[in-house]
Amino acid sequence: MLQQYQQILVAVDGSSEAELAFQKAVSIAKRNDANLLLVHVIDTRAFQDVNSFDSMLAEQATDLAKQSLADYKKEAESNGVEKVETTIEYGSPKLIIAKQIPQDKKVDLVVLGATGLNAVERLFIGSVSEYVTRNASCDVLIVRTDTENKKPNIEKN
């Protein structure tokens, strides 16, 4: 018997890795006639380094996230996914993606792009995908390939 997923979460952040995860999540949602939950987490720790917290930064990040999610939603719907929901969350991406949203929304599959961090960065800050893989209570798919299971030619800076 094949696994039937009903509630699929895909985290999107504008990166090329997240784009691959989105494409795979759309394919899985369509095949399973599942709900697709598009999530963008604004990491509030990024604003802690600003001496005088500028609410304009948070507003700009939120506006960009809203537009990005609207674009992803439109693309998912045009690819045949009928049930698409979007959400913007604020806080630690690791905790929100691994625990909070899966529990609140009864998620049975989390889809994430493979980390873009190098070994030193993973040592000091850890990757979101690594944390989610270890701590989520549902299935987790870490995407490294496109929808034809081919490694994309992604240039790193």
N, CA and C atoms as a LAMMPS dump frame, in Angstrom:
ITEM: TIMESTEP
0
ITEM: NUMBER OF ATOMS
471
ITEM: BOX BOUNDS ff ff ff
-5.0000000000000000e+02 5.0000000000000000e+02
-5.0000000000000000e+02 5.0000000000000000e+02
-5.0000000000000000e+02 5.0000000000000000e+02
ITEM: ATOMS id mol type element x y z
1 1 1 N 0.843 -1.18 0
2 1 2 C 0 0 0
3 1 3 C 0.893 1.25 0
4 2 1 N 0.601 2.178 -0.856
5 2 2 C 1.365 3.413 -0.947
6 2 3 C 0.914 4.412 0.107
7 3 1 N 1.877 5.186 0.591
8 3 2 C 1.573 6.251 1.545
9 3 3 C 0.742 7.328 0.861
10 4 1 N -0.347 7.729 1.482
11 4 2 C -1.165 8.833 1.001
12 4 3 C -0.957 10.014 1.928
13 5 1 N -0.396 11.068 1.417
14 5 2 C -0.22 12.275 2.216
15 5 3 C -1.434 13.168 2.026
16 6 1 N -1.86 13.793 3.124
17 6 2 C -3.032 14.663 3.088
18 6 3 C -2.677 16.136 3.269
19 7 1 N -1.667 16.405 4.076
20 7 2 C -1.3 17.787 4.417
21 7 3 C 0.212 17.917 4.255
22 8 1 N 0.625 18.626 3.199
23 8 2 C 2.036 18.748 2.86
24 8 3 C 2.497 20.179 3.104
25 9 1 N 3.554 20.318 3.898
26 9 2 C 4.151 21.623 4.171
27 9 3 C 5.413 21.746 3.338
28 10 1 N 5.556 22.854 2.636
29 10 2 C 6.825 23.155 1.957
30 10 3 C 7.262 24.545 2.385
31 11 1 N 8.516 24.6 2.85
32 11 2 C 9.079 25.868 3.287
33 11 3 C 9.767 26.533 2.105
34 12 1 N 9.418 27.786 1.86
35 12 2 C 10.009 28.527 0.742
36 12 3 C 10.644 29.804 1.27
37 13 1 N 11.838 30.102 0.738
38 13 2 C 12.547 31.296 1.186
39 13 3 C 13.183 32.061 0.03
40 14 1 N 12.855 31.681 -1.191
41 14 2 C 13.411 32.371 -2.344
42 14 3 C 14.703 31.77 -2.858
43 15 1 N 15.258 30.789 -2.155
44 15 2 C 16.511 30.171 -2.595
45 15 3 C 16.241 29.162 -3.714
46 16 1 N 17.288 28.822 -4.451
47 16 2 C 17.141 27.824 -5.512
48 16 3 C 16.822 26.457 -4.924
49 17 1 N 17.335 26.161 -3.712
50 17 2 C 17.017 24.886 -3.054
51 17 3 C 15.53 24.819 -2.691
52 18 1 N 14.994 25.931 -2.214
53 18 2 C 13.571 25.975 -1.869
54 18 3 C 12.708 25.847 -3.119
55 19 1 N 13.173 26.372 -4.232
56 19 2 C 12.441 26.252 -5.498
57 19 3 C 12.315 24.783 -5.908
58 20 1 N 13.409 24.028 -5.77
59 20 2 C 13.359 22.59 -6.077
60 20 3 C 12.366 21.878 -5.154
61 21 1 N 12.403 22.226 -3.864
62 21 2 C 11.48 21.621 -2.902
63 21 3 C 10.034 21.945 -3.27
64 22 1 N 9.784 23.179 -3.666
65 22 2 C 8.442 23.592 -4.068
66 22 3 C 7.953 22.758 -5.251
67 23 1 N 8.801 22.601 -6.265
68 23 2 C 8.401 21.833 -7.45
69 23 3 C 8.041 20.391 -7.089
70 24 1 N 8.854 19.778 -6.232
71 24 2 C 8.568 18.396 -5.801
72 24 3 C 7.297 18.343 -4.959
73 25 1 N 7.114 19.317 -4.07
74 25 2 C 5.923 19.337 -3.214
75 25 3 C 4.656 19.484 -4.05
76 26 1 N 4.694 20.307 -5.089
77 26 2 C 3.552 20.461 -5.993
78 26 3 C 3.222 19.123 -6.64
79 27 1 N 4.237 18.438 -7.107
80 27 2 C 4.044 17.134 -7.747
81 27 3 C 3.435 16.121 -6.774
82 28 1 N 3.937 16.087 -5.56
83 28 2 C 3.423 15.153 -4.548
84 28 3 C 1.994 15.516 -4.163
85 29 1 N 1.722 16.8 -3.965
86 29 2 C 0.371 17.243 -3.59
87 29 3 C -0.635 16.893 -4.687
88 30 1 N -0.244 17.114 -5.915
89 30 2 C -1.14 16.813 -7.038
90 30 3 C -1.423 15.31 -7.106
91 31 1 N -0.381 14.507 -6.978
92 31 2 C -0.516 13.046 -7.051
93 31 3 C -1.377 12.494 -5.909
94 32 1 N -1.318 13.14 -4.746
95 32 2 C -2.057 12.662 -3.575
96 32 3 C -3.375 13.396 -3.347
97 33 1 N -3.688 14.371 -4.2
98 33 2 C -4.85 15.238 -3.998
99 33 3 C -4.83 15.798 -2.574
100 34 1 N -3.658 16.294 -2.181
101 34 2 C -3.434 16.754 -0.813
102 34 3 C -3.504 18.267 -0.714
103 35 1 N -3.63 18.746 0.512
104 35 2 C -3.518 20.17 0.798
105 35 3 C -2.041 20.533 0.749
106 36 1 N -1.722 21.661 0.138
107 36 2 C -0.348 22.144 0.079
108 36 3 C -0.259 23.422 0.904
109 37 1 N 0.581 23.387 1.917
110 37 2 C 0.768 24.527 2.799
111 37 3 C 2.124 25.153 2.491
112 38 1 N 2.098 26.356 1.927
113 38 2 C 3.321 27.094 1.588
114 38 3 C 3.667 27.989 2.774
115 39 1 N 4.874 27.813 3.308
116 39 2 C 5.271 28.518 4.523
117 39 3 C 6.54 29.326 4.284
118 40 1 N 6.51 30.578 4.729
119 40 2 C 7.711 31.411 4.744
120 40 3 C 7.912 31.852 6.185
121 41 1 N 9.086 31.538 6.744
122 41 2 C 9.379 31.924 8.118
123 41 3 C 10.375 33.077 8.099
124 42 1 N 9.975 34.18 8.705
125 42 2 C 10.864 35.327 8.846
126 42 3 C 11.598 35.15 10.172
127 43 1 N 12.895 34.949 10.052
128 43 2 C 13.731 34.687 11.218
129 43 3 C 13.952 35.994 11.967
130 44 1 N 13.265 36.159 13.08
131 44 2 C 13.334 37.408 13.829
132 44 3 C 14.707 37.635 14.455
133 45 1 N 15.519 36.59 14.549
134 45 2 C 16.885 36.771 15.078
135 45 3 C 17.708 37.674 14.162
136 46 1 N 17.335 37.726 12.888
137 46 2 C 18.066 38.582 11.947
138 46 3 C 17.924 40.053 12.308
139 47 1 N 16.843 40.407 12.992
140 47 2 C 16.612 41.804 13.357
141 47 3 C 17.26 42.173 14.69
142 48 1 N 17.739 41.19 15.441
143 48 2 C 18.337 41.462 16.739
144 48 3 C 19.68 42.169 16.616
145 49 1 N 20.322 42.051 15.455
146 49 2 C 21.614 42.691 15.258
147 49 3 C 21.489 44.177 14.936
148 50 1 N 20.294 44.628 14.64
149 50 2 C 20.081 46.04 14.317
150 50 3 C 19.961 46.806 15.635
151 51 1 N 20.845 47.782 15.838
152 51 2 C 20.878 48.508 17.113
153 51 3 C 19.524 49.105 17.473
154 52 1 N 18.979 49.917 16.592
155 52 2 C 17.648 50.457 16.845
156 52 3 C 16.705 49.716 15.907
157 53 1 N 15.92 48.825 16.481
158 53 2 C 15.037 47.996 15.668
159 53 3 C 14.182 48.876 14.767
160 54 1 N 14.273 48.61 13.513
161 54 2 C 13.553 49.393 12.528
162 54 3 C 12.362 48.568 12.049
163 55 1 N 11.17 48.995 12.39
164 55 2 C 9.976 48.24 11.995
165 55 3 C 9.82 48.191 10.476
166 56 1 N 10.479 49.122 9.798
167 56 2 C 10.434 49.104 8.325
168 56 3 C 11.072 47.827 7.776
169 57 1 N 12.132 47.326 8.415
170 57 2 C 12.774 46.09 7.975
171 57 3 C 11.792 44.921 8.054
172 58 1 N 11.094 44.827 9.166
173 58 2 C 10.118 43.754 9.341
174 58 3 C 8.985 43.884 8.327
175 59 1 N 8.539 45.103 8.101
176 59 2 C 7.467 45.326 7.127
177 59 3 C 7.918 44.952 5.718
178 60 1 N 9.153 45.33 5.369
179 60 2 C 9.671 44.991 4.04
180 60 3 C 9.797 43.484 3.885
181 61 1 N 10.297 42.806 4.912
182 61 2 C 10.428 41.346 4.857
183 61 3 C 9.057 40.696 4.703
184 62 1 N 8.076 41.221 5.425
185 62 2 C 6.712 40.68 5.336
186 62 3 C 6.112 40.919 3.953
187 63 1 N 6.3 42.109 3.411
188 63 2 C 5.77 42.416 2.076
189 63 3 C 6.389 41.511 1.017
190 64 1 N 7.704 41.322 1.101
191 64 2 C 8.376 40.425 0.152
192 64 3 C 7.862 38.997 0.288
193 65 1 N 7.678 38.542 1.529
194 65 2 C 7.18 37.189 1.77
195 65 3 C 5.758 37.028 1.216
196 66 1 N 4.898 38.026 1.421
197 66 2 C 3.528 37.967 0.909
198 66 3 C 3.508 37.834 -0.609
199 67 1 N 4.323 38.643 -1.289
200 67 2 C 4.374 38.588 -2.749
201 67 3 C 4.911 37.251 -3.23
202 68 1 N 5.958 36.791 -2.594
203 68 2 C 6.558 35.507 -2.959
204 68 3 C 5.558 34.367 -2.784
205 69 1 N 4.864 34.349 -1.658
206 69 2 C 3.871 33.298 -1.407
207 69 3 C 2.711 33.366 -2.396
208 70 1 N 2.298 34.566 -2.741
209 70 2 C 1.221 34.723 -3.737
210 70 3 C 1.656 34.139 -5.079
211 71 1 N 2.91 34.388 -5.45
212 71 2 C 3.435 33.843 -6.709
213 71 3 C 3.505 32.323 -6.663
214 72 1 N 4.008 31.784 -5.557
215 72 2 C 4.082 30.32 -5.405
216 72 3 C 2.682 29.699 -5.446
217 73 1 N 1.725 30.335 -4.763
218 73 2 C 0.359 29.807 -4.735
219 73 3 C -0.227 29.766 -6.145
220 74 1 N -0.055 30.853 -6.879
221 74 2 C -0.565 30.921 -8.251
222 74 3 C 0.062 29.82 -9.106
223 75 1 N 1.373 29.619 -8.965
224 75 2 C 2.052 28.58 -9.742
225 75 3 C 1.55 27.186 -9.368
226 76 1 N 1.358 26.929 -8.079
227 76 2 C 0.862 25.623 -7.634
228 76 3 C -0.53 25.364 -8.21
229 77 1 N -1.389 26.374 -8.144
230 77 2 C -2.752 26.222 -8.665
231 77 3 C -2.737 26.021 -10.174
232 78 1 N -1.868 26.727 -10.875
233 78 2 C -1.807 26.562 -12.337
234 78 3 C -1.233 25.201 -12.729
235 79 1 N -0.559 24.536 -11.782
236 79 2 C -0.053 23.185 -12.022
237 79 3 C -1 22.104 -11.516
238 80 1 N -2.213 22.492 -11.146
239 80 2 C -3.239 21.511 -10.827
240 80 3 C -3.459 21.195 -9.363
241 81 1 N -2.812 21.91 -8.457
242 81 2 C -3.059 21.687 -7.033
243 81 3 C -4.251 22.554 -6.642
244 82 1 N -5.303 21.909 -6.165
245 82 2 C -6.548 22.636 -5.893
246 82 3 C -6.601 23.278 -4.515
247 83 1 N -5.923 22.66 -3.533
248 83 2 C -5.997 23.147 -2.151
249 83 3 C -4.63 23.689 -1.74
250 84 1 N -4.482 25.013 -1.82
251 84 2 C -3.214 25.661 -1.49
252 84 3 C -3.468 26.728 -0.435
253 85 1 N -2.667 26.678 0.623
254 85 2 C -2.771 27.642 1.712
255 85 3 C -1.382 28.26 1.914
256 86 1 N -1.346 29.526 2.302
257 86 2 C -0.064 30.18 2.567
258 86 3 C -0.053 30.719 3.99
259 87 1 N 1.142 30.777 4.555
260 87 2 C 1.28 31.371 5.877
261 87 3 C 2.673 31.959 6.044
262 88 1 N 2.716 33.083 6.757
263 88 2 C 3.974 33.715 7.139
264 88 3 C 4.067 33.583 8.647
265 89 1 N 5.2 33.081 9.112
266 89 2 C 5.437 32.931 10.545
267 89 3 C 6.678 33.735 10.919
268 90 1 N 6.785 34.066 12.195
269 90 2 C 7.91 34.846 12.701
270 90 3 C 8.559 34.093 13.853
271 91 1 N 9.883 33.95 13.791
272 91 2 C 10.589 33.264 14.869
273 91 3 C 11.689 32.375 14.318
274 92 1 N 11.938 31.298 15.022
275 92 2 C 12.984 30.355 14.635
276 92 3 C 12.465 29.402 13.56
277 93 1 N 13.028 29.455 12.346
278 93 2 C 12.557 28.545 11.288
279 93 3 C 12.625 27.079 11.694
280 94 1 N 13.677 26.708 12.411
281 94 2 C 13.837 25.307 12.815
282 94 3 C 12.635 24.823 13.623
283 95 1 N 12.292 25.564 14.662
284 95 2 C 11.204 25.148 15.548
285 95 3 C 9.84 25.239 14.876
286 96 1 N 9.643 26.294 14.116
287 96 2 C 8.346 26.495 13.47
288 96 3 C 8.082 25.412 12.43
289 97 1 N 9.1 25.078 11.619
290 97 2 C 8.917 24.088 10.558
291 97 3 C 8.905 22.661 11.104
292 98 1 N 9.708 22.392 12.126
293 98 2 C 9.787 21.031 12.664
294 98 3 C 8.629 20.689 13.59
295 99 1 N 8.177 21.661 14.369
296 99 2 C 7.225 21.328 15.432
297 99 3 C 5.91 22.1 15.383
298 100 1 N 5.993 23.442 15.371
299 100 2 C 4.788 24.248 15.54
300 100 3 C 3.754 24.017 14.442
301 101 1 N 4.132 24.245 13.202
302 101 2 C 3.157 24.113 12.107
303 101 3 C 2.706 22.663 11.911
304 102 1 N 3.621 21.682 11.913
305 102 2 C 3.145 20.299 11.765
306 102 3 C 2.118 19.903 12.826
307 103 1 N 2.318 20.376 14.053
308 103 2 C 1.365 20.057 15.109
309 103 3 C 0.045 20.808 14.905
310 104 1 N 0.134 22.116 14.633
311 104 2 C -1.071 22.938 14.484
312 104 3 C -1.909 22.535 13.274
313 105 1 N -1.25 22.157 12.175
314 105 2 C -1.955 21.894 10.915
315 105 3 C -2.067 20.408 10.573
316 106 1 N -1.622 19.533 11.491
317 106 2 C -1.668 18.081 11.269
318 106 3 C -0.946 17.688 9.966
319 107 1 N 0.245 18.236 9.796
320 107 2 C 1.069 17.979 8.611
321 107 3 C 1.584 16.545 8.659
322 108 1 N 1.524 15.842 7.526
323 108 2 C 2.08 14.491 7.481
324 108 3 C 3.307 14.374 6.577
325 109 1 N 3.687 15.466 5.891
326 109 2 C 4.921 15.492 5.119
327 109 3 C 5.464 16.916 5.082
328 110 1 N 6.75 17.058 5.428
329 110 2 C 7.456 18.333 5.312
330 110 3 C 8.448 18.181 4.173
331 111 1 N 8.438 19.14 3.242
332 111 2 C 9.352 19.118 2.107
333 111 3 C 10.264 20.342 2.22
334 112 1 N 11.582 20.086 2.186
335 112 2 C 12.572 21.149 2.329
336 112 3 C 13.668 20.983 1.295
337 113 1 N 14.257 22.105 0.908
338 113 2 C 15.439 22.051 0.065
339 113 3 C 16.64 21.658 0.9
340 114 1 N 17.605 21.019 0.268
341 114 2 C 18.845 20.66 0.968
342 114 3 C 19.549 21.935 1.406
343 115 1 N 20.289 21.851 2.46
344 115 2 C 20.971 23.016 3.017
345 115 3 C 21.951 23.638 2.038
346 116 1 N 22.082 24.936 2.142
347 116 2 C 23.079 25.632 1.354
348 116 3 C 24.316 25.967 2.184
349 117 1 N 24.347 25.474 3.438
350 117 2 C 25.454 25.803 4.326
351 117 3 C 26.657 24.909 4.075
352 118 1 N 27.849 25.454 4.344
353 118 2 C 29.047 24.614 4.289
354 118 3 C 29.258 23.952 5.648
355 119 1 N 30.262 23.098 5.767
356 119 2 C 30.478 22.33 6.987
357 119 3 C 30.704 23.213 8.215
358 120 1 N 31.44 24.309 8.055
359 120 2 C 31.71 25.202 9.183
360 120 3 C 30.427 25.888 9.638
361 121 1 N 29.629 26.365 8.687
362 121 2 C 28.358 27.015 9.041
363 121 3 C 27.426 26.03 9.75
364 122 1 N 27.371 24.791 9.274
365 122 2 C 26.522 23.783 9.923
366 122 3 C 26.982 23.535 11.35
367 123 1 N 28.307 23.525 11.573
368 123 2 C 28.862 23.29 12.896
369 123 3 C 28.409 24.37 13.874
370 124 1 N 28.455 25.637 13.439
371 124 2 C 28.149 26.737 14.347
372 124 3 C 26.662 27.057 14.46
373 125 1 N 25.941 27.027 13.375
374 125 2 C 24.528 27.418 13.449
375 125 3 C 23.573 26.285 13.11
376 126 1 N 24.055 25.248 12.462
377 126 2 C 23.192 24.127 12.108
378 126 3 C 22.249 24.492 10.988
379 127 1 N 21.817 23.516 10.247
380 127 2 C 20.902 23.807 9.146
381 127 3 C 19.47 23.512 9.564
382 128 1 N 18.554 24.233 8.957
383 128 2 C 17.134 24.014 9.218
384 128 3 C 16.748 22.595 8.792
385 129 1 N 17.204 22.18 7.606
386 129 2 C 16.817 20.848 7.115
387 129 3 C 17.332 19.749 8.035
388 130 1 N 18.533 19.914 8.551
389 130 2 C 19.091 18.917 9.469
390 130 3 C 18.255 18.843 10.753
391 131 1 N 17.911 19.984 11.313
392 131 2 C 17.116 20.033 12.537
393 131 3 C 15.732 19.42 12.314
394 132 1 N 15.085 19.798 11.225
395 132 2 C 13.738 19.293 10.947
396 132 3 C 13.773 17.775 10.77
397 133 1 N 14.775 17.282 10.055
398 133 2 C 14.9 15.84 9.843
399 133 3 C 14.989 15.1 11.176
400 134 1 N 15.735 15.644 12.103
401 134 2 C 15.92 14.978 13.4
402 134 3 C 14.725 15.144 14.337
403 135 1 N 13.966 16.218 14.205
404 135 2 C 12.985 16.547 15.242
405 135 3 C 11.513 16.524 14.829
406 136 1 N 11.212 16.489 13.553
407 136 2 C 9.804 16.483 13.132
408 136 3 C 9.157 15.146 13.488
409 137 1 N 7.878 15.191 13.784
410 137 2 C 7.149 13.961 14.13
411 137 3 C 6.486 13.328 12.907
412 138 1 N 6.683 13.927 11.737
413 138 2 C 6.109 13.39 10.507
414 138 3 C 7.232 13.098 9.512
415 139 1 N 6.875 12.58 8.354
416 139 2 C 7.86 12.326 7.31
417 139 3 C 8.467 13.638 6.833
418 140 1 N 9.743 13.576 6.46
419 140 2 C 10.459 14.743 5.948
420 140 3 C 11.156 14.33 4.654
421 141 1 N 10.978 15.139 3.619
422 141 2 C 11.663 14.91 2.351
423 141 3 C 12.633 16.063 2.128
424 142 1 N 13.92 15.734 2.034
425 142 2 C 14.946 16.723 1.723
426 142 3 C 15.226 16.609 0.229
427 143 1 N 14.982 17.687 -0.49
428 143 2 C 15.064 17.673 -1.953
429 143 3 C 16.431 18.149 -2.415
430 144 1 N 17.057 17.334 -3.263
431 144 2 C 18.35 17.686 -3.856
432 144 3 C 18.279 17.72 -5.377
433 145 1 N 17.182 17.189 -5.938
434 145 2 C 17.071 17.057 -7.382
435 145 3 C 15.786 17.702 -7.885
436 146 1 N 15.717 17.885 -9.205
437 146 2 C 14.51 18.454 -9.801
438 146 3 C 13.438 17.376 -9.942
439 147 1 N 12.336 17.714 -10.583
440 147 2 C 11.224 16.765 -10.694
441 147 3 C 11.539 15.567 -11.582
442 148 1 N 12.622 15.639 -12.348
443 148 2 C 13.078 14.469 -13.127
444 148 3 C 14.197 13.739 -12.402
445 149 1 N 14.394 14.067 -11.115
446 149 2 C 15.435 13.459 -10.278
447 149 3 C 16.839 13.66 -10.829
448 150 1 N 17.046 14.807 -11.435
449 150 2 C 18.37 15.178 -11.935
450 150 3 C 18.914 16.312 -11.064
451 151 1 N 20.193 16.236 -10.791
452 151 2 C 20.853 17.277 -10.008
453 151 3 C 20.901 18.555 -10.842
454 152 1 N 20.286 19.649 -10.379
455 152 2 C 20.288 20.892 -11.151
456 152 3 C 21.66 21.54 -11.122
457 153 1 N 21.896 22.374 -12.072
458 153 2 C 23.155 23.102 -12.157
459 153 3 C 22.971 24.432 -11.432
460 154 1 N 23.183 24.406 -10.111
461 154 2 C 22.997 25.599 -9.277
462 154 3 C 24.364 26.159 -8.942
463 155 1 N 24.575 27.417 -9.311
464 155 2 C 25.851 28.056 -9.007
465 155 3 C 25.814 28.619 -7.593
466 156 1 N 26.898 28.369 -6.858
467 156 2 C 27.054 28.922 -5.517
468 156 3 C 27.976 30.124 -5.587
469 157 1 N 27.661 31.162 -4.799
470 157 2 C 28.517 32.353 -4.78
471 157 3 C 29.747 32.125 -3.953
